[in-house]
Amino acid sequence: VIIFNIWNLNVLSLLTGLGIGGIIIGLALQEPLANFFSGLFLMMSGTLREGESVEVGDVSGVVDVIHLNHTIIRTWDGRKVLIPNKMAWNEKITHLWPGEKRRVEMTVGVSYNSDLRKVLEILKKALEDEETVEKEPNFDINFIGFSSSSVDFKLKLWVKRQNYFNAQKNLAIRIKEYFEEAGIEIPYPQVDVHLKDGSFKEVDHEGKE
């Protein structure tokens, strides 16, 4: 205190200034420190790993890079989204395909005049013949329902993650080729026009005007 008095410094003002400055610095560092420690927790816990397919809040994609203060998610359409680690730590995190295999679902519709038993045989053969379709777990072929212009089935199968897009492309080509060989039609929405007494009305395949 004597030294401060010699230098003509007001001790009370100095301490008050330091207190206010400390509060300002503390507030300024609060968010960066929260992101820093959240980043450490994310890395140490293995909650996020680079290369994994995840959903963080409403952002879905592949973990590109985990930095100490933020994480970069590469979305399916190629965008890179920067997420502060504090937000990532507090958000719900869903690991979409934690293993090496990923499930594929495809809907296939056939016309009403198709032999459904034959359709099921062809779908089964297409799945068995396609090399990218995993044998374990085995695939499923389920009936969905009768839509306005088709009888619909859903295929559920597993593929290796790196084969996800190629498997769908190859299977679509194979199913179409097998259907064409068997004379099975893949329908498209149609509108029938019924003429009566010189007038006409449009009706759909369910008979509704």
MOSUL-V706501 format. One record per pair of residues at least 24 apart in sequence whose ideal C-beta (glycine too) atoms are under 7 Angstrom apart, sorted by sequence separation. I is the first residue (numbers start at 1). GAP is how many residues later the second one is. D is the distance in whole Angstrom. If there is no record, write none. Layout:
i=I gap=GAP d=D
i=I gap=GAP d=D
//
This chain:
i=42 gap=24 d=6
i=59 gap=24 d=7
i=133 gap=24 d=5
i=134 gap=24 d=4
i=134 gap=25 d=6
i=133 gap=26 d=6
i=134 gap=26 d=7
i=39 gap=27 d=7
i=56 gap=27 d=6
i=132 gap=27 d=5
i=39 gap=28 d=7
i=127 gap=28 d=7
i=39 gap=29 d=4
i=39 gap=30 d=6
i=123 gap=30 d=7
i=127 gap=30 d=6
i=132 gap=31 d=4
i=36 gap=32 d=5
i=56 gap=32 d=5
i=123 gap=32 d=7
i=36 gap=33 d=6
i=101 gap=33 d=6
i=35 gap=34 d=4
i=57 gap=34 d=4
i=132 gap=34 d=6
i=133 gap=34 d=6
i=35 gap=35 d=7
i=56 gap=35 d=5
i=57 gap=35 d=7
i=116 gap=35 d=7
i=132 gap=35 d=4
i=32 gap=37 d=6
i=56 gap=37 d=5
i=107 gap=37 d=7
i=114 gap=37 d=7
i=130 gap=37 d=7
i=150 gap=37 d=5
i=109 gap=38 d=7
i=132 gap=38 d=6
i=149 gap=38 d=5
i=54 gap=39 d=6
i=55 gap=39 d=4
i=111 gap=39 d=6
i=112 gap=39 d=6
i=149 gap=39 d=7
i=48 gap=40 d=7
i=54 gap=40 d=6
i=110 gap=40 d=6
i=130 gap=40 d=6
i=149 gap=40 d=5
i=54 gap=41 d=6
i=55 gap=41 d=6
i=109 gap=41 d=3
i=110 gap=41 d=5
i=130 gap=41 d=5
i=148 gap=41 d=7
i=149 gap=41 d=6
i=54 gap=42 d=6
i=109 gap=42 d=7
i=42 gap=43 d=6
i=52 gap=43 d=6
i=53 gap=43 d=4
i=109 gap=43 d=5
i=53 gap=44 d=5
i=130 gap=44 d=6
i=48 gap=45 d=7
i=107 gap=45 d=6
i=108 gap=45 d=5
i=126 gap=45 d=6
i=129 gap=45 d=7
i=39 gap=46 d=4
i=42 gap=46 d=6
i=47 gap=46 d=6
i=38 gap=47 d=4
i=42 gap=47 d=6
i=107 gap=47 d=5
i=108 gap=47 d=6
i=38 gap=48 d=5
i=41 gap=48 d=6
i=126 gap=48 d=5
i=35 gap=49 d=5
i=105 gap=49 d=6
i=106 gap=49 d=4
i=126 gap=49 d=5
i=35 gap=50 d=5
i=38 gap=50 d=7
i=105 gap=50 d=7
i=35 gap=51 d=5
i=38 gap=51 d=4
i=105 gap=51 d=5
i=34 gap=52 d=4
i=123 gap=52 d=7
i=126 gap=52 d=5
i=103 gap=53 d=7
i=104 gap=53 d=5
i=125 gap=53 d=7
i=103 gap=55 d=5
i=104 gap=55 d=6
i=122 gap=56 d=5
i=148 gap=56 d=6
i=149 gap=56 d=5
i=101 gap=57 d=5
i=102 gap=57 d=6
i=122 gap=57 d=6
i=148 gap=57 d=5
i=101 gap=58 d=7
i=148 gap=58 d=6
i=101 gap=59 d=6
i=102 gap=59 d=5
i=100 gap=60 d=6
i=101 gap=60 d=7
i=104 gap=60 d=7
i=122 gap=60 d=6
i=100 gap=61 d=6
i=102 gap=62 d=5
i=106 gap=62 d=7
i=122 gap=62 d=7
i=104 gap=63 d=6
i=97 gap=64 d=6
i=104 gap=64 d=6
i=118 gap=64 d=6
i=106 gap=65 d=7
i=119 gap=65 d=6
i=118 gap=66 d=7
i=108 gap=67 d=6
i=114 gap=70 d=5
i=114 gap=71 d=7
i=110 gap=74 d=6
i=111 gap=74 d=4
i=110 gap=75 d=7
i=110 gap=76 d=6
i=111 gap=76 d=4
i=109 gap=77 d=6
i=109 gap=78 d=6
//
